[in-house]
Amino acid sequence: MPEALFFQNQKLGDEYVSVTEAAPAFGVNVIASGSILQGEVARGLPEAIREALGSLGTDAQTGIQFVRSAPGVTTALVGMSRVEHVEENLQLVAVETAQPDDLLRVFDQEE
């Protein structure tokens, strides 16, 4: 749900900003729940999206990378039902977060 990042519909002072930009000004942390949509974005991502986010080992890692890199998001909740999922996701600790331009490239894909 990229609306929280890109829709500038929250009034902050004299300007309109996104939810993720406004939240810190009010002392609110942004927590992403269902970060990879219960695994739906953990498979079959187009190569162009994978490349934009660093060509990580798996689609699940790529989905988590997007959420954890989103400006203003302090926590990305991800459910894991197997030890293998935990191990796979922990590999992201060694990877730097994506840059804002990389996140924008995800939405600049032609079908």
Beta strands, then each sheet from edge to edge (+ up, - down):
strand 1: 10-12
strand 2: 15-17
strand 3: 30-32
strand 4: 73-76
sheet 1: 1+ 2-
sheet 2: 3+ 4+
end
